[in-house]
């Protein structure tokens, strides 16, 4: 039989006869979340746990770039051959 975890929510009324000081909720200011200077380190560094994903995506991008380059090279070679044939026949 499985045991279920139970969560108990409590409110502290006093500790050793002294009531705790209530925490003041400070609303976040607009400047805190709009300050892009905090993002400098996060944007420059990639999380190390994601390196397998970046390797796979980089490999896919490399294969696609090589494929497009090969197709463009073949089209250019065919164009040069056809142009040479036209020059030989009509030139």
Phi, psi and omega in degrees: 000140181271147178263136178267140176278139179249137177252133180242126178257125182232158175239128182279120179268319176198150178236122181053040176081003181241129179285137180291151179285127180294139180286133179274126178273117180257119178292140180295137180282159181293333181289330182296313184275346178265359182280102184284348179295336178290338184276353185305311181290327182288325182284324183283333182252132174267144180294130184295338181288342185263009184299326178297322178295317180293326178294316180295313180295322177295322178295318178296317179296321179295316179297318178296318179295317178295322179295314179297318178297320179295318179295317178296321177296318178294318178298320178294319179296317178296319178298317179295321179294314179296319178296320178294321178295316178297320178295323180291322183282311187260353187260000000 
